[in-house]
Amino acid sequence: MTDIKQQAQNMNTQMVEWRRHLHAHPELGYETPQTMAFIAERLKELGATDIRTGVGKGGVTAIIQGSGPTPVLGIRADIDALPVKEETGLSFASTVEGRMHACGHDAHTAMLLGAAKLLIQNKDKLKGSVKLIFQPAEEVTSGAMTMIADGVLENPKVDGVVGLHTGSLWGGFKSGEIGYCETPMMAACDFFYIHIKGKGGHGATPHLTVDPISIGCQIYSGLQTIVSRETSPLAPAVLTVGSFQGGATPNIIPPDCTLKGTLRALTPELRRELQDRITHIAQETARLMRGSATVTFDYGPPPLIPDKAMVRKLVRAAGDVVGPERVRAIPEPTMGAEDMACFLEKVPGVFFFHPSTFGDDRDYPHHHPKFSINEDVLWTGAGSLAQFALTWQD
């Protein structure tokens, strides 16, 4: 639909202004009062209705009414920043020490506002209605779950959902293209904590102790076999121990120690199997070495699995905006996580990649102090979201 493409291109400058304001005023987690106020004010100016703030502690929702109350499409963007000190040198760099939009959420928010404006301008073509979902706390992977618990998918009931991620998550793409995936796209992410209890004592008399560090080393080695020897090579999984803490003095064996790690998997079934094996190996290894182990998990988002029918609709809609030749399949998933998966677990939906690289030495990975995006292509994201909303019922 050439009209949407042209309208989106004409709005790019305004989206850049919105993005730069948000970039200069980053907020973390659920503590997003300024961001909520900015979003709500823009939505009011645009003509959205039923604007609500504080949804899921720090989010914003609004409704765009088309031909009727149903069906309802949710369009989601995350709004939180990271505890990163910015080093970009940009004229609109963060004004808050130690905080930065280093993952593109400022751009996501600007593009959803842009999509909202496009949809309001084309309400006569909108079948049903759209619920705009501005989500906090994605970086701590709990914001989506909190919004869902707060009823964001109800009143009105959301029948489908779409979202995007900008930046450089997948290589081989150029700015102006759109990336999609019909299979599991991003991994489930859980954190595990293994607390090992032994019996402390002097390093000169280890036979009188139950050394928890020794037990921890054996548990660590056993955990490494879960992926290498118990998981199919064709089933991607990651198990990483990032922290091993115990003791404070070189000649004293401590009474306990703790291992902390992360677990990633692309299917719910493998996710559960890996959790069970971590628990079993830790507890049994500790028991065989005369100690004990307690295993706890912080459960993050599930695997991000798009709905195939919704993916096909996205491919068509994005092709209308950027050209079919610029809509390409993502060659492989990433083991990174994204709590958009929580929405896709509840309703059919699609999540797509919005490349926004420069193609030169200005490109840095997500969460880097010098991360930035190519603002020239904000229109491709907003246009694709709006076109999807206008055509997903065709």
N, C-alpha and C positions, 0 to 999 in steps of 0.2 A: 504494500500500500504506500504509494509514493508520497501521499499527503503526510503520513506519520513520519516518514524518513525526513522530509523537508522541515516539518514542524520541529522534530527533535534536533536537527542540525541548527535551526534558528535559535534554539534554547540553550545551546552549549555554553555560551558566555554566562548566562544566568546560573547554570549548574556549577560552573567554575567558581563563581562568586560564593554560592552556598557552600561548596566544598572547602574553599579557603577560610571562610569564617569558622566552620567546624574544625578545620585543621588547627587553627590558632587557639582554639578553646577546647582541648581534649578533656574528657572525663572518663573515669574508670568504673568498671563493674556495673553495679546498680545505682551508683551515686552520680546521676546524670541530670540534675535539675536544669542547668543552662541549656543542655542539648534538647531536653524535652520542651522547654519553653520556646526555643528557636523553631523546632519542628512544628509545634502546635500553632505558632504565629504564622508560619508560612502556609500551613494547611488551611487556616482560617482565611488568609488572603486569597488562596486559590479557589476556595468555595467548597471544600470538603465538609462533610457533615458528621455528627456524632463523634467529635474529636475528644479523645480521652487520654489523660496522662496518668502516670503512675501505674500502668498496667504491668503486672509482673514486677512490681517494685520500681522499675525505672524505664518503662517503655511507653510508647504512644501508639494508639490505634485511631483509625478514622474510616469513614464509609464514603464511597463514591457510588451513587445510585444511578443505574442505567435504566433499562426497559422494565425491570421488575426487581423484587427483593431477592429472587433466586434465579439461577445458581450463584453461589458466592465464591469468588476467587480471592485467596489471600496472596498478597505480594509482600515479601519480607525483606528487610534490610537490617543489619546489625549496626549499632551506633556507638559502641564503646571503644576506648583507646587502650594503650598499653603503658605500663610503668617503665618507659624507655626515654632516656635523655636524647633529644633530637640533635642531630649534627648535619642537617641538610643545608643550612645556610640560606634557606628560602626566605623571601620577604614576608611570607605569611606563616613562618615557623611557629611552633608551639609557644604560647606565652606563659605556660605553666611548667615550672622546673620539674624535670623527671617524668614528664608525661608526653606522649606523642601518639598520633595516629600513624602507626608503623605497619598497618595491615590493610589499609584501604577502606576502613569502615566509614570514614568521612565521605569518600566517593560513593559508597553504597547508599548512604543516606541522601546525598545530593541527587543520585540517579533515581531513587524512589520518589523523591519530591518532583523530579522532572517527569517521571512516568505518571504521577498523579495529575500534574498539569495537563499533560497530553490527553489523559482519559477524560478529564473534566471538559476539555475543549471538544471532545468527540463523544460526549455522553449519548448522543442520538444513535450511535453505532454500537453502544455497549449493551450486550445481552446479559441481563442479570445485574449483579453489582460486584464491587471490589472492596475488600477489606485491606487497608494499608496497615502493615505491622512493622513498627520500628522497635527492634529488640535490643535490650541491654545485655551485658555480661556474657557475650559470646566468648570472649577471651578466657573466661574461667569455666567455659563449657556448661553453664547452668542456666543461662538466661532463657533459652527456649523452653526448657522444662518448667521454669517458674511461670512463664507467660501461659503455657498450656494449663498448668494447675490453676491459674487465675481465670481460666475460661476464655482465652483468646480465640479458640476455635469454635466457640459457641456464641449465640446471641449477636449476630446471626451465625448459624452453623456454616463453617467453611467447607466447601466441597472439593476444592483443589488448591494447590499452593505452588508458588514459583519464587525463586530467588537467584542470586548470582554472587560470584566472587571475582573481584578484579585483581590485577597485578600480574605476577609471574609464577603462579603455582605450577603450571605445566610448561615445559620448554617446547620450542618448535613452532610457537604461535607468534603472530605479528599483531600489533595494535590495529584495531579495526575488524578483526576476526571474532568469531564466537566459537567456543568449544563446548561439546556436549558428550555425554556418555550414557549408554543404555544399561550398563552393568554396574555393580557396586563401584562407587566413584571415590569415596573416602572411607577411612577406617573408623571402627569403633575405638574409643580411647578410654581406658580405665587405669587407675593408679592402684598399686598394691603396696602394703606395708607388712613386713614380717618382723615381729618382735620376738627375739630369742632370749630365753631365760636359761642361765646355767648356774654356776656357783663360783663366785670370785675368790681370788687369793693371790699369793705372791708368785711372781714369775719364776722364782727359783724352785718352787715346789708345785709344778703344774699337775702332778699326779693327785694332789689333794683338792683339785678344782674340777669343775665342769666348764671347759673353756667355750664361751658362746661365740668368740671370734672364729675359733676352729670350726664350730658347727656352722656358722654363717658362711664360711668358705666352701664347705661341702654343699650347703644348700645352693649357693651361687652356681657352683659347677653343675649341680643337678638341674637347675632351672634352664641352663643353656642347652640341655639335651631335649627340652620340650619341643622347641622349634626344629632343631637339627635332626632329631631322631624319632619324634613322635608325630610330626606334622607333615603332611604331604608337601613335596617341593612345589606342587601346583596350587597350593593354598597359601597365599601370602600371609605372613604373621610376623610380628615384632615383639620381642620381650627384652626390655632393657632395664638393668639395675643401675640407677643413677646416683644412689647414695648408700654408703655402708658406714655406719657410725657405731663406735663402741670404744670405751676406754678413754683415758686421758693421760696416763702415765706409762712410760716404756717398760717398767718392771712390775706392773700390777695387771693381773687378769681381771677384767671387769665382770660383774654379775650378769650383765645382759648386753645386747647390741641390737641394732635395727637395720634392716635392708629396705630400701624404698625403690620402686620401679614403675614402669609404664608398660601396658599391654595393648597391642593393636591387632585387630583382625577385621577381615572384610565380610564375614558372614556371622549371623547371630549364633549359629551352631558351633562354629569354631571358637567364638568368643567364650561361650560357656565351657567348652572342653578345656581350654587353656586356663580359665579361672580354677576349675576343679583340680587340674594337675599341679598348679602352683601350690594350692592348699595342701594337697596330699604329699607332695615331695617335701615341702617345708616341715610339716608336722612329723612325718615318718623319719626323716633324716635326723631331726632334733631328738626324737624319742630313742633312736638307735644309738645316739651318742650321749645318752643319759640327761638330756636337757628337754626343753619343751619349746614350742613355737606357736604363736598366735598370728593368724593371717586375717587382715581386713582389707576391704576394697573401697575406693571412692569410684562409683560408677559414673562414667561420662556418657557422651552421646553414643548411640548405636551406629552401625555402618550406615553410610549415606547411600541409599539405594533408590534411584529414580524410577518412576513409573514409565514403562516403555511407551505406552500410548501418549503420555504427556510429553515425553522426549520428542516423539515424532511431530507433535503439534508445535513444540518449541523450534525444531529445525525449520519447519515451514514458516513460522512467524519471523524468526531471526533472518531467514533468507529473504523475506520481503523487505527487510530494513537494510541489511548490509550486502545483500546479494548471495544467492545460493552457494557460489563458489568460495565464499568466505566463512561458511559454516562447516566446521570440520570436527570429526570425532577425536576425542582425547585418546591417545594410544594406550595409556595404561593408568591405573588408579594411583593415588597417592596414599601413603600410610598416615598422612596428617589427618586430623579430625575437624569436624565442623558440626555445630549443634543444630544446623538446619535439618540434620538427619532426624531430629526428634519430631519435627513437623511432618516429614515424609513418612515417618513410622505411623502417623495417625491418619493422614489423608493422602490421596494420590497427588504426586507433585513432581517437579523437575527443578534441578539446580544446574546452572550453566556457568562456564568460565568466560570471563570478560578480560581478555588480554589488554594490558595498558602499559606496555614497556616502551622504552625509548629506542632500544636497539644500539645503545652505546654505553659509555662508562658511567652513565647516570643510573643504570639498572643495578639495584641491590635486592637481596632476598627480603621476604617478609620478616618483620620484627627486627630489622636492622636499623641502627640509628640514622642511616642515610636513605632509608626507603622512601621512594616517591613514585608517583604514577604519571602517565601521559594524559593530561587533562583534555587533549584534543578529541578523545574518543568517548567522552562521557555520554554523548548522544546515542552511541550504538547500544549501550546498556539500557538507557531509559526508553529508547525507541523499541528495542526488542521486548522489554517488559510490557509496554503499552500495547504493542501489536499482538502479543500473546493473549493479553486480557481481552482484546477485541475479537479474537478469532478462535479461542480454545473450545468454543461450543459449536463451531462449524463442522 
